[in-house]
Amino acid sequence: MPSVAIAAASSGDNQILPAAPGKKYRVLGYTLVASAAVAIKWRSNTNDRSGSMALAANQDLTSRVQFDTASGEALNLNLGTAVAVGGHLEYQRMPN
């Protein structure tokens, strides 16, 4: 299964996986660590795929909850403030 490193730091949407025409992404699991307190949420383009989650400084968050993007949309990690967030994500590229 493919994986991608996460290195996000901008307030708002940070693209993790680019849009793939005619395909969607299935997130299989991820681990995140924030350098300072920050609220995060996963988005399919600009549509929320998770609720807001609060991370404390140096707290790690590991999840095996699966969710999909909409077809042809990028996977974004939205940060409430400009804080460095790193980690990795496992995913599958799925047909419509």
C-alpha positions in Angstrom: 0.0 0.0 0.0 1.3 3.5 -0.8 2.3 6.0 1.8 3.2 9.6 1.8 5.2 11.8 4.3 3.3 14.7 5.8 5.0 18.1 6.2 2.3 20.8 6.7 2.9 24.2 8.3 0.5 26.7 6.7 -2.8 27.9 8.3 -5.7 26.5 6.2 -5.5 23.7 3.7 -2.2 21.9 3.1 -2.4 19.5 0.1 -1.3 16.0 1.1 -2.4 14.1 -2.1 -3.1 15.9 -5.4 -6.4 15.5 -7.2 -6.6 12.5 -9.5 -9.2 12.8 -12.3 -11.6 9.8 -12.2 -10.1 8.5 -8.9 -10.7 8.9 -5.2 -8.4 8.3 -2.3 -9.1 6.0 0.6 -7.1 6.9 3.7 -6.2 3.7 5.6 -4.4 5.3 8.5 -2.1 8.1 9.6 0.2 9.4 12.3 0.6 13.1 13.0 2.7 15.1 15.4 2.4 18.8 16.0 5.2 21.2 17.1 2.7 23.3 19.0 -1.0 23.2 19.9 -3.2 23.2 16.8 -6.7 22.2 15.6 -6.6 19.9 12.5 -9.2 18.3 10.2 -9.1 16.3 7.0 -10.7 17.6 3.9 -11.6 16.4 0.4 -10.8 19.5 -1.5 -12.8 22.0 0.6 -15.3 19.5 2.1 -14.7 18.3 5.6 -14.0 14.5 6.0 -13.4 14.7 9.7 -14.3 17.0 12.5 -11.9 19.4 14.1 -9.3 17.6 16.3 -7.1 19.4 18.9 -3.4 18.4 19.1 -1.2 19.5 21.9 2.5 20.3 21.4 4.5 17.2 20.6 1.4 15.0 21.0 1.1 12.2 18.4 -2.2 11.2 16.9 -2.4 7.8 15.2 -5.6 6.6 13.5 -6.7 3.5 11.5 -10.2 5.0 10.8 -10.8 4.8 7.0 -12.4 7.6 5.0 -12.5 8.5 1.3 -12.2 11.7 -0.7 -14.7 12.5 -3.3 -13.8 11.5 -6.9 -11.3 13.8 -8.5 -10.5 15.8 -5.3 -7.3 16.4 -3.5 -6.7 15.3 0.1 -6.0 18.3 2.3 -4.9 18.6 6.0 -6.5 21.8 7.3 -4.6 23.5 10.1 -6.3 26.1 12.4 -3.0 28.0 12.8 0.4 28.0 11.1 2.1 25.2 13.1 4.5 22.5 11.8 2.7 19.2 11.6 4.6 16.1 10.4 3.9 12.4 10.0 2.8 9.9 7.4 -0.3 8.6 5.8 -1.2 5.2 4.2 -3.7 5.3 1.4 -5.2 3.5 -1.7 -6.2 5.1 -5.0 -9.7 3.9 -5.8 -11.8 4.0 -9.0 -15.1 5.9 -8.8 
